[in-house]
Amino acid sequence: VGITNVIADSFDIDTASGNVVFDKCDADKIDVDTASGDVSGTFLSEKNFDVDTASGDVNTPRSSKGGVCKVDTASGDVDLDIV
């Protein structure tokens, strides 16, 4: 799933497998749940990151005030940033 230049109230993405990529997107509430796949990309405003991965590396900015970004993946890397 690739999402580019989309601003929404919320994102709720649930996938069994495959990568999820955000490119310059934003929402007050972001919820990504995937059994297998990487989650990566950029957001336009600060987020409170809540990331859980059973097997994978996590690279996100320090949580701050702003919207909520929750990512759950059983197997996959999480690499998110703010632009």
PyRosetta script that sets phi, psi and omega in degrees:
from pyrosetta import init, pose_from_sequence

init()
pose = pose_from_sequence("VGITNVIADSFDIDTASGNVVFDKCDADKIDVDTASGDVSGTFLSEKNFDVDTASGDVNTPRSSKGGVCKVDTASGDVDLDIV")
pose.set_psi(1, 123.2)
pose.set_omega(1, 175.5)
pose.set_phi(2, -120.1)
pose.set_psi(2, 128.2)
pose.set_omega(2, -178.7)
pose.set_phi(3, -124.7)
pose.set_psi(3, 123.9)
pose.set_omega(3, -175.6)
pose.set_phi(4, -125.6)
pose.set_psi(4, 130.7)
pose.set_omega(4, 174.2)
pose.set_phi(5, 53.7)
pose.set_psi(5, 43.9)
pose.set_omega(5, 179.0)
pose.set_phi(6, -113.8)
pose.set_psi(6, 128.6)
pose.set_omega(6, 173.7)
pose.set_phi(7, -115.0)
pose.set_psi(7, 124.6)
pose.set_omega(7, -175.4)
pose.set_phi(8, -138.8)
pose.set_psi(8, 170.8)
pose.set_omega(8, 173.2)
pose.set_phi(9, -68.2)
pose.set_psi(9, -39.8)
pose.set_omega(9, -180.0)
pose.set_phi(10, -158.5)
pose.set_psi(10, 157.5)
pose.set_omega(10, 170.8)
pose.set_phi(11, -120.9)
pose.set_psi(11, 132.2)
pose.set_omega(11, 175.3)
pose.set_phi(12, -132.0)
pose.set_psi(12, 99.6)
pose.set_omega(12, -174.0)
pose.set_phi(13, -115.2)
pose.set_psi(13, 126.6)
pose.set_omega(13, -179.4)
pose.set_phi(14, -132.5)
pose.set_psi(14, 117.1)
pose.set_omega(14, -178.1)
pose.set_phi(15, -140.3)
pose.set_psi(15, 146.7)
pose.set_omega(15, 179.2)
pose.set_phi(16, -77.8)
pose.set_psi(16, -37.2)
pose.set_omega(16, 179.5)
pose.set_phi(17, -154.7)
pose.set_psi(17, 160.7)
pose.set_omega(17, 179.4)
pose.set_phi(18, 109.3)
pose.set_psi(18, 156.5)
pose.set_omega(18, -179.0)
pose.set_phi(19, -81.7)
pose.set_psi(19, 150.9)
pose.set_omega(19, 174.0)
pose.set_phi(20, -118.8)
pose.set_psi(20, 122.7)
pose.set_omega(20, -176.5)
pose.set_phi(21, -126.3)
pose.set_psi(21, 123.6)
pose.set_omega(21, 174.8)
pose.set_phi(22, -104.3)
pose.set_psi(22, 132.7)
pose.set_omega(22, 177.1)
pose.set_phi(23, -126.6)
pose.set_psi(23, 104.3)
pose.set_omega(23, 179.7)
pose.set_phi(24, 55.2)
pose.set_psi(24, 51.1)
pose.set_omega(24, 179.3)
pose.set_phi(25, -109.1)
pose.set_psi(25, 168.9)
pose.set_omega(25, 176.4)
pose.set_phi(26, -160.7)
pose.set_psi(26, 150.7)
pose.set_omega(26, 175.4)
pose.set_phi(27, -166.5)
pose.set_psi(27, 155.9)
pose.set_omega(27, 176.8)
pose.set_phi(28, -70.3)
pose.set_psi(28, -31.4)
pose.set_omega(28, -179.1)
pose.set_phi(29, -133.2)
pose.set_psi(29, 123.1)
pose.set_omega(29, 178.9)
pose.set_phi(30, -125.3)
pose.set_psi(30, 124.6)
pose.set_omega(30, -179.0)
pose.set_phi(31, -131.4)
pose.set_psi(31, 115.7)
pose.set_omega(31, -179.8)
pose.set_phi(32, -121.9)
pose.set_psi(32, 127.1)
pose.set_omega(32, 178.9)
pose.set_phi(33, -130.9)
pose.set_psi(33, 117.0)
pose.set_omega(33, 179.7)
pose.set_phi(34, -140.1)
pose.set_psi(34, 140.6)
pose.set_omega(34, 179.2)
pose.set_phi(35, -77.9)
pose.set_psi(35, -37.3)
pose.set_omega(35, -177.8)
pose.set_phi(36, -148.9)
pose.set_psi(36, 119.5)
pose.set_omega(36, 178.0)
pose.set_phi(37, 149.5)
pose.set_psi(37, 154.7)
pose.set_omega(37, 178.2)
pose.set_phi(38, -84.2)
pose.set_psi(38, 150.5)
pose.set_omega(38, 174.5)
pose.set_phi(39, -121.7)
pose.set_psi(39, 121.5)
pose.set_omega(39, -176.2)
pose.set_phi(40, -146.6)
pose.set_psi(40, 168.1)
pose.set_omega(40, 173.5)
pose.set_phi(41, 135.6)
pose.set_psi(41, -167.7)
pose.set_omega(41, -176.4)
pose.set_phi(42, -128.6)
pose.set_psi(42, 145.0)
pose.set_omega(42, 175.4)
pose.set_phi(43, -118.3)
pose.set_psi(43, 161.2)
pose.set_omega(43, -175.2)
pose.set_phi(44, -92.9)
pose.set_psi(44, -14.9)
pose.set_omega(44, 179.8)
pose.set_phi(45, -138.4)
pose.set_psi(45, 163.1)
pose.set_omega(45, -177.3)
pose.set_phi(46, -60.2)
pose.set_psi(46, 150.3)
pose.set_omega(46, -178.8)
pose.set_phi(47, -136.6)
pose.set_psi(47, 154.3)
pose.set_omega(47, 165.1)
pose.set_phi(48, -93.6)
pose.set_psi(48, 110.1)
pose.set_omega(48, -176.0)
pose.set_phi(49, -90.8)
pose.set_psi(49, 130.4)
pose.set_omega(49, 175.7)
pose.set_phi(50, -127.3)
pose.set_psi(50, 98.7)
pose.set_omega(50, -172.0)
pose.set_phi(51, -117.8)
pose.set_psi(51, 132.9)
pose.set_omega(51, 177.2)
pose.set_phi(52, -132.8)
pose.set_psi(52, 119.5)
pose.set_omega(52, 175.1)
pose.set_phi(53, -135.9)
pose.set_psi(53, 131.4)
pose.set_omega(53, 179.5)
pose.set_phi(54, -75.0)
pose.set_psi(54, -33.5)
pose.set_omega(54, -177.5)
pose.set_phi(55, -146.0)
pose.set_psi(55, 100.8)
pose.set_omega(55, 179.5)
pose.set_phi(56, 162.1)
pose.set_psi(56, 165.1)
pose.set_omega(56, 178.5)
pose.set_phi(57, -92.1)
pose.set_psi(57, 148.7)
pose.set_omega(57, 179.6)
pose.set_phi(58, -122.4)
pose.set_psi(58, 127.4)
pose.set_omega(58, 176.2)
pose.set_phi(59, -135.8)
pose.set_psi(59, 101.8)
pose.set_omega(59, 177.6)
pose.set_phi(60, -138.1)
pose.set_psi(60, 158.0)
pose.set_omega(60, 173.2)
pose.set_phi(61, -64.9)
pose.set_psi(61, 160.3)
pose.set_omega(61, 175.3)
pose.set_phi(62, -58.6)
pose.set_psi(62, 138.0)
pose.set_omega(62, 179.7)
pose.set_phi(63, -58.4)
pose.set_psi(63, 142.2)
pose.set_omega(63, -178.4)
pose.set_phi(64, -145.4)
pose.set_psi(64, -179.3)
pose.set_omega(64, 176.9)
pose.set_phi(65, -67.2)
pose.set_psi(65, 151.2)
pose.set_omega(65, -177.5)
pose.set_phi(66, 138.1)
pose.set_psi(66, -162.2)
pose.set_omega(66, 180.0)
pose.set_phi(67, -71.0)
pose.set_psi(67, 176.2)
pose.set_omega(67, -177.9)
pose.set_phi(68, -106.4)
pose.set_psi(68, 132.7)
pose.set_omega(68, 174.1)
pose.set_phi(69, -125.0)
pose.set_psi(69, 108.5)
pose.set_omega(69, -179.0)
pose.set_phi(70, -110.4)
pose.set_psi(70, 126.2)
pose.set_omega(70, -179.8)
pose.set_phi(71, -128.1)
pose.set_psi(71, 125.8)
pose.set_omega(71, 174.1)
pose.set_phi(72, -122.6)
pose.set_psi(72, 122.9)
pose.set_omega(72, 175.3)
pose.set_phi(73, -141.6)
pose.set_psi(73, 134.4)
pose.set_omega(73, 179.5)
pose.set_phi(74, -74.9)
pose.set_psi(74, -37.5)
pose.set_omega(74, -178.4)
pose.set_phi(75, -146.5)
pose.set_psi(75, 105.2)
pose.set_omega(75, 178.6)
pose.set_phi(76, 165.6)
pose.set_psi(76, 157.3)
pose.set_omega(76, 177.2)
pose.set_phi(77, -87.6)
pose.set_psi(77, 151.9)
pose.set_omega(77, 176.3)
pose.set_phi(78, -123.7)
pose.set_psi(78, 118.7)
pose.set_omega(78, -178.9)
pose.set_phi(79, -135.7)
pose.set_psi(79, 97.8)
pose.set_omega(79, -175.9)
pose.set_phi(80, -125.5)
pose.set_psi(80, 150.1)
pose.set_omega(80, -179.2)
pose.set_phi(81, -147.9)
pose.set_psi(81, 165.7)
pose.set_omega(81, 177.1)
pose.set_phi(82, -108.5)
pose.set_psi(82, 133.1)
pose.set_omega(82, 177.6)
pose.set_phi(83, -102.6)
pose.dump_pdb("model.pdb")
